[in-house]
Amino acid sequence: MKWQILSESKDITKTLLDNRGIKSKKEKEDFLKPRNPLDISLEEFGINKNKLKEVVKRLKEAKKKNERIVIFGDYDCDGICATAILWENLYSLGFDCLPYIPNRFSEGYGIKVESINKLKEKYEEDKKSSPIKLIITVDNGIVAYDAISKAKDLGIDVIVCDHHTLGDKKLTTKFILHSTKICGSALAYVLSSQFSKKIKGLELAAIGTISDQMQLIGVNRSIVKWGLEELSKTGRIGLKALINESKLTKVGVYEIGYILAPRINAMGRLANALDSLRLLCTKDSKKAFDLAKILGETNVQRQKIVDEVLNKALKQVKVESNEIIVISGDYNEGVIGLASGKVTEKYYRPSVVFSINKEISKASARSIYGFNIIEVIKSTKLILEGGGHPMAAGFSIKTEKIEEFTKKLIKISKPLLTDGILSKKLKIDMSLDFRQIDQKLIDLLKKFEPTGYGNFQPVFMTKKAEIIESKSIGSDGKHLKLKIRQSKITLDAVWFNYDLSKINQKTKLIDIAYTTEENTWNNRSLIQLKIKDINIT
């Protein structure tokens, strides 16, 4: 792995801000003291003010006429959180609304013509229910041309509330709330805030933002910072039950991204995501406990299936110098996105994994920084439908077209996948002397929390440090505990899943790349280094 040192400056605060693109005085103020999301302007959220007015006006009309509203969500974590936020807030304000999460396997992603027909028939058959007059899509709908036209023909208005990439055609609805700056659940929160400032769900917007890998700078930083504070004191018994089931003692960006969100996602991948929605919204302690257990068990099952798919998929991988990786098989379509993510992580190449079916196949794709996967997929002009972001996408395609698609995809991708993009780099903020690593530095770094995608945890480098002690730790001995000295100062360090090829008992002098943390034990706080990589000097 190549080390990329981002700055030679000695000013730590300025360097860290500059490296994250935080330049102006206002940007610095907002970064170090993120504003309450309710105090942020629509323009900063990337929302068209006039479009929002149209949406709010239509919703107020629906409330006045007591029209039946269906909130049509998505089965991933962001979509589930978005559905929960909008449904809870509108329902509490007196709207006649119901949430709906499609089934991945029988209905697929996003609202379709079949979805419209199904919902209309359902409420027409139920004589006790009012007919549907309004559908709000959350975290989907921005390319649902046919479904929205069908709804219009049936006298049903559709409000699209989505953050995915715009399509090539124009939707036949004027009620569109769209922004690519924030995720679906954050959009649902902003829409809810137009009706009342006493709204719920900021902690869910934070979960959705983290799970959808939005960059944690600007407005998303505010959503996550304030959302995590809400989460620390949440009254949602479902979330509390899920945190207990996960055996977490604290919840931050890492815990959400790698422990809680995968559990919420697991239901949509293998079963019915409606149970995840029920968990987030329930007020019944027994139900919360039972649902949290189901989510945990389903996630374990999901992990086993992903491992099985990955083992099969990796046997197909042929890594060319600058080619996208394409894999296909009779894989469970609920986990192909995770498999694609693991392939991309392992080989540092964009990847597409197909779940092959007789006529129509599904695919998921993951990318690397600097390669816009959804734009490349769309440019083949061969997919039936799909959507996503620069880093991730999902789509369907005629099975007979997969071979042609693969050839075209590789041809388009090759000139874009330069050596620079395909070279995995460890970004290092700056060089430090151990004399600079003190409580003052730790207090400064706390101001950069929460860290995550787009606001990576500050990484430092120190040259010619001396290993004083080293020993393997952990039940399998895969981790390394060290004492390292430089400038007559000795610090503890830990290297998780350390690289045996880079260090041995004879190694003494090293260049070290690391993050810092405050390790508290027995009421004593010590500064510890977490090693990212080393080079022997």
C-alpha positions as a printed Julia matrix, in Angstrom:
537×3 Matrix{Float64}:
   0.0     0.0     0.0
   1.34    3.42   -0.98
   1.44    6.16    1.63
   0.08    9.5     0.46
   1.17   12.28    2.79
  -1.35   15.07    2.27
   0.56   17.95    3.88
   4.01   19.01    5.06
   2.55   21.76    7.26
   3.27   21.92   11.0
  -0.08   23.52   11.91
  -2.19   20.54   12.99
  -5.65   22.17   13.04
  -5.21   23.96    9.7
  -3.75   20.83    8.09
  -6.6    18.57    9.2
  -9.23   21.05    7.99
  -7.46   21.68    4.67
  -7.13   17.95    4.02
 -10.91   17.61    4.33
 -11.59   20.49    1.97
 -12.68   22.8     4.79
 -11.39   26.17    3.62
 -13.66   29.15    4.29
 -14.36   30.67    7.69
 -18.01   29.53    7.55
 -17.04   25.98    6.54
 -14.62   25.81    9.48
 -17.26   27.09   11.93
 -19.84   24.6    10.65
 -17.34   21.74   10.77
 -16.05   22.37   14.28
 -19.5    23.34   15.62
 -22.11   21.64   13.41
 -25.47   23.41   13.39
 -28.77   21.82   14.33
 -30.22   20.46   11.05
 -33.41   22.43   11.72
 -31.33   25.63   11.39
 -29.87   24.7     7.99
 -31.31   26.28    4.83
 -33.02   24.3     2.06
 -30.39   25.51   -0.39
 -27.62   23.96    1.72
 -29.52   20.66    1.66
 -29.6    20.89   -2.14
 -33.4    21.18   -2.15
 -35.32   23.35   -4.6
 -37.45   25.7    -2.5
 -40.23   26.05   -5.09
 -40.45   22.28   -5.59
 -40.74   21.81   -1.84
 -43.55   24.37   -1.69
 -45.5    22.36   -4.28
 -45.02   19.16   -2.23
 -46.06   20.8     1.05
 -49.1    22.4    -0.6
 -50.23   18.99   -1.95
 -49.79   17.38    1.45
 -51.78   20.1     3.2
 -54.53   19.58    0.65
 -54.48   15.85    1.4
 -54.81   16.51    5.11
 -57.66   18.97    4.61
 -59.58   16.44    2.48
 -58.58   13.51    4.74
 -57.15   11.64    1.74
 -55.58    8.22    2.16
 -51.77    8.4     1.7
 -49.36    5.5     1.2
 -45.68    6.09    1.98
 -43.83    3.75   -0.39
 -40.37    3.01    0.96
 -37.4     0.78    0.2
 -36.1    -2.37    1.87
 -32.6    -1.1     2.7
 -31.64    0.64    5.94
 -31.92    4.17    4.55
 -35.29    3.42    2.94
 -36.67    1.84    6.11
 -35.5     4.78    8.24
 -36.97    7.24    5.72
 -40.33    5.44    5.79
 -40.37    5.39    9.59
 -39.54    9.12    9.85
 -42.16   10.31    7.37
 -44.91    7.95    8.51
 -44.46    8.69   12.24
 -44.41   12.44   11.77
 -47.28   12.72    9.31
 -49.42   10.28   11.29
 -48.8    12.2    14.53
 -49.91   15.38   12.75
 -53.24   13.86   11.76
 -52.55   12.64    8.22
 -54.36    9.47    7.09
 -51.23    7.6     6.04
 -49.83    4.09    6.0
 -46.27    2.84    5.4
 -45.44    0.28    2.73
 -42.17   -1.6     2.15
 -41.95   -3.75   -1.01
 -40.63   -7.3    -0.92
 -37.25   -7.55   -2.66
 -37.94  -10.96   -4.19
 -41.56  -10.66   -5.34
 -41.69   -6.92   -6.09
 -38.11   -5.74   -6.58
 -36.67   -2.3    -5.98
 -38.75    0.85   -6.33
 -42.34    1.58   -7.19
 -43.65   -0.13  -10.35
 -46.87   -0.33  -12.37
 -47.64   -3.59  -10.55
 -47.17   -1.78   -7.22
 -49.74    0.84   -8.18
 -52.29   -1.77   -9.28
 -51.71   -3.85   -6.16
 -52.17   -0.92   -3.77
 -55.27    0.37   -5.58
 -56.91   -3.08   -5.54
 -56.03   -3.63   -1.88
 -57.79   -0.5    -0.66
 -60.72   -0.78   -3.06
 -61.44   -4.3    -1.8
 -61.31   -3.14    1.84
 -64.64   -1.33    2.19
 -63.56    0.12    5.53
 -60.6     1.9     3.94
 -60.57    5.04    1.85
 -59.22    4.75   -1.71
 -55.64    5.92   -2.25
 -55.35    9.46   -3.52
 -51.67   10.1    -2.85
 -48.46    8.04   -2.8
 -45.16    9.36   -1.44
 -42.08    7.46   -2.55
 -39.12    7.69   -0.19
 -35.59    6.61   -1.18
 -36.92    5.6    -4.62
 -39.07    6.86   -7.47
 -36.82    9.29   -9.34
 -36.75    6.98  -12.41
 -40.2     5.37  -11.94
 -41.61    6.82  -15.16
 -44.16    4.08  -15.96
 -45.43    3.69  -12.4
 -46.02    7.42  -11.96
 -47.81    7.64  -15.33
 -50.01    4.69  -14.33
 -50.86    6.35  -11.01
 -51.8     9.54  -12.84
 -54.12    7.59  -15.15
 -55.83    6.13  -12.08
 -56.27    9.52  -10.43
 -53.5     9.03   -7.87
 -50.92   11.77   -7.32
 -47.32   10.77   -6.57
 -44.82   12.76   -4.53
 -41.27   11.61   -5.27
 -38.86   12.01   -2.36
 -35.54   10.58   -3.55
 -31.79   11.19   -3.57
 -30.66    8.83   -6.31
 -29.19   10.0    -9.61
 -31.7    11.66  -11.96
 -32.8     9.71  -15.02
 -32.78   10.79  -18.65
 -36.53   11.4   -18.95
 -38.99   13.74  -17.27
 -41.38   12.41  -14.62
 -45.11   13.02  -15.12
 -45.51   14.49  -11.65
 -44.72   18.02  -10.54
 -44.32   16.91   -6.93
 -40.6    16.12   -6.72
 -38.34   16.53   -3.69
 -34.84   15.63   -4.85
 -31.3    16.17   -3.65
 -28.09   14.19   -4.02
 -26.48   16.01   -1.1
 -28.39   14.02    1.54
 -29.86   10.53    1.76
 -33.48    9.39    1.68
 -34.03    9.42    5.43
 -32.56   12.93    5.73
 -34.9    14.11    2.95
 -37.83   12.58    4.85
 -36.7    14.45    7.97
 -36.46   17.78    6.11
 -39.91   17.26    4.57
 -41.39   16.46    8.0
 -39.81   19.61    9.45
 -41.92   21.76    7.1
 -45.0    20.87    9.17
 -43.57   21.08   12.67
 -40.28   21.82   14.42
 -41.18   19.25   17.08
 -40.53   16.28   14.86
 -39.0    12.9    15.59
 -36.48   10.8    13.76
 -33.15   12.63   13.64
 -31.43    9.55   15.06
 -32.93    7.52   12.2
 -31.71   10.09    9.67
 -28.21    9.67   11.14
 -28.45    5.87   10.81
 -29.62    6.22    7.2
 -26.85    8.71    6.38
 -24.15    6.41    7.75
 -25.58    3.23    6.22
 -25.85    4.87    2.78
 -22.22    6.05    3.04
 -22.91    9.75    2.59
 -19.85   11.94    3.09
 -19.71   13.14    6.69
 -18.97   16.75    5.91
 -21.26   19.74    5.44
 -24.95   19.13    6.15
 -24.47   15.37    6.56
 -22.02   16.04    9.38
 -24.72   18.04   11.16
 -27.29   15.28   10.67
 -24.95   12.63   12.06
 -23.5    14.75   14.9
 -26.93   15.8    16.2
 -28.48   12.45   15.33
 -25.93   10.56   17.42
 -26.78   12.8    20.36
 -30.45   11.93   19.87
 -29.55    8.27   19.63
 -27.67    8.38   22.95
 -30.92    9.34   24.7
 -33.44    7.75   22.34
 -36.79    6.66   23.68
 -37.25    4.18   20.83
 -37.55    0.86   22.58
 -36.92   -0.97   19.31
 -33.55    0.68   18.82
 -32.68    0.07   22.48
 -33.57   -3.6    22.05
 -31.42   -3.85   18.92
 -28.49   -2.19   20.7
 -28.86   -4.66   23.58
 -29.12   -7.61   21.19
 -25.91   -6.41   19.54
 -24.2    -6.23   22.96
 -23.05   -2.67   22.33
 -21.95   -0.42   25.17
 -21.6     2.65   22.92
 -22.95    3.62   19.54
 -20.99    5.69   17.05
 -20.43    5.73   13.3
 -18.58    2.4    13.31
 -21.21    0.62   15.42
 -24.01    1.86   13.18
 -22.21    1.08    9.92
 -20.96   -2.38   10.82
 -23.31   -3.7    13.52
 -26.75   -2.0    13.65
 -27.34   -1.13    9.98
 -26.48   -4.67    8.75
 -29.12   -6.04   11.14
 -31.74   -3.59    9.85
 -30.7    -4.43    6.28
 -30.71   -8.2     6.8
 -34.51   -8.5     6.78
 -34.8    -6.92    3.34
 -32.01   -9.13    2.03
 -33.45  -12.46    3.14
 -37.02  -12.02    4.38
 -39.41   -9.06    4.73
 -38.07   -5.62    5.62
 -41.4    -4.74    7.21
 -40.12   -6.34   10.43
 -37.25   -3.82   10.51
 -39.76   -1.0    10.13
 -41.89   -2.47   12.91
 -38.85   -2.62   15.17
 -38.04    1.07   14.66
 -41.61    2.18   15.31
 -42.93   -0.22   17.96
 -43.98    0.96   21.42
 -44.34   -2.59   22.74
 -41.33   -3.82   24.79
 -42.05   -7.51   24.22
 -42.43   -6.99   20.48
 -39.21   -4.94   20.42
 -37.29   -7.75   22.14
 -38.72  -10.41   19.79
 -38.06   -8.37   16.65
 -34.5    -7.49   17.71
 -33.83  -11.19   18.18
 -35.24  -11.97   14.72
 -33.07   -9.26   13.13
 -29.97  -10.58   14.9
 -30.64  -14.19   13.86
 -31.39  -13.17   10.27
 -28.15  -11.2    10.15
 -26.18  -14.29   11.23
 -27.93  -16.26    8.47
 -27.11  -13.45    6.03
 -23.41  -13.58    6.98
 -23.28  -17.33    6.27
 -24.94  -16.9     2.87
 -22.58  -14.06    1.94
 -19.59  -16.25    2.82
 -20.98  -19.06    0.64
 -21.62  -16.72   -2.29
 -18.21  -15.11   -1.89
 -16.41  -18.45   -1.88
 -18.1   -19.35   -5.17
 -17.69  -15.91   -6.68
 -13.97  -15.57   -5.92
 -13.27  -18.71   -7.96
 -14.48  -16.78  -11.04
 -12.32  -13.72  -10.48
  -9.67  -12.97  -13.05
  -7.94   -9.72  -12.21
  -6.72   -7.9   -15.3
  -4.54   -4.81  -15.0
  -7.3    -2.27  -15.53
 -10.57   -4.16  -15.9
 -13.77   -4.06  -13.92
 -14.56   -7.43  -12.29
 -17.78   -9.1   -13.48
 -19.11  -12.26  -11.79
 -22.33  -14.2   -12.36
 -24.05  -17.23  -10.85
 -27.24  -18.54   -9.28
 -26.64  -16.38   -6.22
 -29.21  -15.13   -3.7
 -30.05  -11.66   -5.06
 -30.44  -10.33   -1.52
 -26.71  -10.57   -0.82
 -25.03   -9.9    -4.18
 -24.42   -6.27   -3.18
 -22.5    -7.41   -0.12
 -20.56   -9.94   -2.19
 -19.69   -7.22   -4.72
 -18.51   -5.0    -1.87
 -16.21   -7.7    -0.54
 -14.79   -8.45   -4.02
 -14.09   -4.74   -4.53
 -12.47   -4.51   -1.11
 -10.28   -7.56   -1.72
  -9.03   -6.63   -5.21
  -9.54   -2.84   -5.15
 -11.41   -2.97   -8.45
 -14.99   -1.96   -9.28
 -17.13   -5.08   -9.46
 -20.52   -6.28  -10.68
 -22.13   -9.46   -9.34
 -25.09  -10.98  -11.22
 -27.83  -13.17   -9.78
 -28.82  -15.17  -12.86
 -32.47  -15.97  -13.54
 -34.15  -17.5   -16.59
 -35.3   -14.31  -18.33
 -34.49  -11.29  -16.14
 -31.36  -11.19  -13.97
 -30.47   -8.83  -11.14
 -27.09   -7.28  -10.46
 -25.34   -5.2    -7.81
 -22.19   -3.16   -8.27
 -19.65   -1.49   -6.01
 -16.92    0.93   -6.94
 -13.73    2.62   -5.81
 -13.03    6.31   -5.34
 -12.82    8.16   -8.65
 -14.92    5.72  -10.74
 -18.63    6.55  -11.16
 -20.16    3.08  -11.4
 -23.78    4.09  -12.06
 -22.86    6.38  -14.97
 -20.75    3.66  -16.6
 -23.53    1.07  -16.19
 -26.12    3.44  -17.7
 -23.83    4.25  -20.62
 -24.05    0.64  -21.85
 -27.73    1.35  -22.76
 -28.52   -2.31  -22.05
 -30.13   -2.36  -18.6
 -33.89   -2.53  -18.08
 -34.0    -0.42  -14.95
 -31.67    0.57  -12.17
 -30.25    3.3   -10.05
 -27.67    4.14   -7.47
 -24.74    6.39   -6.68
 -21.16    6.82   -7.96
 -20.0     4.17   -5.45
 -22.88    1.65   -5.63
 -25.63    0.58   -8.0
 -28.28   -2.04   -8.59
 -30.05   -2.94  -11.81
 -31.94   -5.58  -13.78
 -31.17   -6.82  -17.28
 -32.37   -9.42  -19.75
 -30.32  -12.54  -19.09
 -29.58  -12.94  -22.8
 -27.93   -9.49  -22.75
 -25.42  -10.16  -19.94
 -22.56  -11.25  -22.22
 -23.0    -8.18  -24.46
 -23.3    -5.96  -21.37
 -20.08   -7.37  -19.89
 -18.06   -6.76  -23.05
 -19.41   -3.22  -23.37
 -18.85   -2.48  -19.68
 -15.22   -3.59  -19.83
 -14.61   -1.59  -23.02
 -16.06    1.6   -21.5
 -14.29    1.09  -18.17
 -10.76    0.35  -19.37
  -9.66    3.89  -20.27
 -11.28    5.24  -17.07
  -9.52    2.79  -14.74
  -6.1     4.42  -14.77
  -3.16    3.28  -12.67
  -3.74    6.26  -10.39
  -7.34    5.26   -9.63
  -6.44    1.58   -9.18
  -3.55    2.3    -6.82
  -4.75    1.83   -3.25
  -3.41    4.58   -1.05
  -3.22    5.17    2.67
  -3.98    8.85    3.11
  -1.85   10.35    5.87
  -2.66   13.83    7.13
   0.8    14.83    8.28
   3.96   13.85   10.12
   4.11   14.11   13.92
   6.82   13.95   16.53
   5.8    11.91   19.61
   6.27   15.09   21.67
   3.18   16.48   19.89
   1.0    13.56   20.98
  -0.58   14.78   24.21
  -3.97   15.53   25.77
  -4.18   18.78   23.81
  -4.03   16.8    20.55
  -6.64   14.3    21.8
  -9.0    17.16   22.72
  -8.51   18.69   19.25
  -9.24   15.39   17.52
 -12.51   15.04   19.45
 -13.72   18.13   17.55
 -13.3    16.17   14.3
 -15.77   13.51   15.42
 -17.87   11.93   14.07
 -15.46   10.58   11.49
 -16.34    8.26    8.65
 -16.71    8.28    4.88
 -15.61   11.69    3.53
 -14.22   12.73    6.92
 -11.71   10.01    7.6
 -10.22    9.68   11.05
  -7.02   11.75   11.23
  -4.01    9.6    10.33
  -0.46   10.57   11.26
   3.01    9.35   10.49
   6.21    9.25   12.53
   9.6     8.31   11.08
  12.36    6.26   12.71
  10.42    5.1    15.74
  11.98    2.34   17.84
  10.16   -0.84   18.87
  10.86   -1.46   22.56
   8.5    -4.41   23.09
   6.14   -6.45   20.94
   3.87   -9.43   21.6
   1.01  -11.17   19.85
  -2.41  -10.8    21.5
  -5.91  -12.12   20.93
  -7.15  -15.7    21.02
  -5.73  -16.38   17.56
  -2.62  -14.22   17.95
  -3.51  -12.1    14.93
  -3.04   -8.78   16.73
   0.13   -7.14   17.96
   0.72   -5.08   21.1
   3.77   -2.82   21.05
   5.68   -0.2    22.98
   7.23    2.33   20.63
   9.72    5.1    21.44
  10.58    8.28   19.59
  12.04   11.57   20.85
  12.57    9.9    24.26
   8.8     9.32   24.6
   7.33    5.81   24.75
   3.73    5.09   23.71
   1.61    1.97   23.67
   0.39    0.83   20.26
  -1.83   -1.91   18.89
  -1.91   -3.32   15.36
  -5.03   -5.33   14.59
  -4.67   -8.13   12.02
  -1.05   -7.16   11.6
   0.98   -7.92    8.49
   3.48  -10.68    9.32
   5.49   -9.89    6.2
   6.22   -6.39    7.5
   7.51   -7.12   10.97
   9.42   -9.76   12.95
  11.28  -10.1    16.25
  14.42   -8.52   14.76
  12.62   -5.4    13.55
  13.66   -2.36   15.55
  13.37    0.9    13.57
  10.15    1.63   11.69
   8.19    4.39    9.99
   4.7     4.17   11.43
   1.28    5.33   10.18
  -1.38    5.48   12.88
  -4.44    7.02   14.46
  -4.63    8.04   18.11
  -7.14    7.17   20.79
  -7.67    7.66   24.49
  -7.74    4.3    26.25
  -9.44    4.38   29.67
  -9.03    1.44   32.05
  -9.35    1.31   35.85
 -10.13    5.05   35.88
  -6.81    5.78   34.15
  -6.63    7.37   30.7
  -3.66    6.65   28.44
  -2.99    7.71   24.87
  -2.64    4.72   22.57
  -1.71    4.48   18.9
  -3.69    2.3    16.49
  -1.32    1.24   13.74
  -2.55    1.42   10.14
   0.7     0.36    8.49
   4.47    0.3     8.99
   7.54    0.49    6.8
  10.86   -0.85    8.03
  13.56    1.84    7.85
